[in-house]
Amino acid sequence: MVKESKKKAKSGKIEELEIEIESNELEDLNNSEKELLREMSREMKNVLAKSAILEKTNLDEIETFARFAIQGAIKVFDFIMLKTS
């Protein structure tokens, strides 16, 4: 169950949304919580997938780490979307 929700908006556009979900287990989420989590994961995956570092060649050590982290996060979002479907 969504325990608490707060949003900050200016000129009608939400700039920050804070949602506290009561459970840490995907199996305990209700359908609306799963849908919310799935949509947030889809949006975050889309943002990460557009990262220029994924296309860049000749990476230095920090860029290599950043690419690894982004690819790992994309896999996590894929898993969340699969488990909340």
Secondary structure by P-SEA (a helix, b strand, c coil): cccbbbbbbccccccbbbbbbcccccccccaaaaaaaaaaaaaaaaaaaaccccccccccaaaaaaaaaaaaaaaaaaaaaaaac
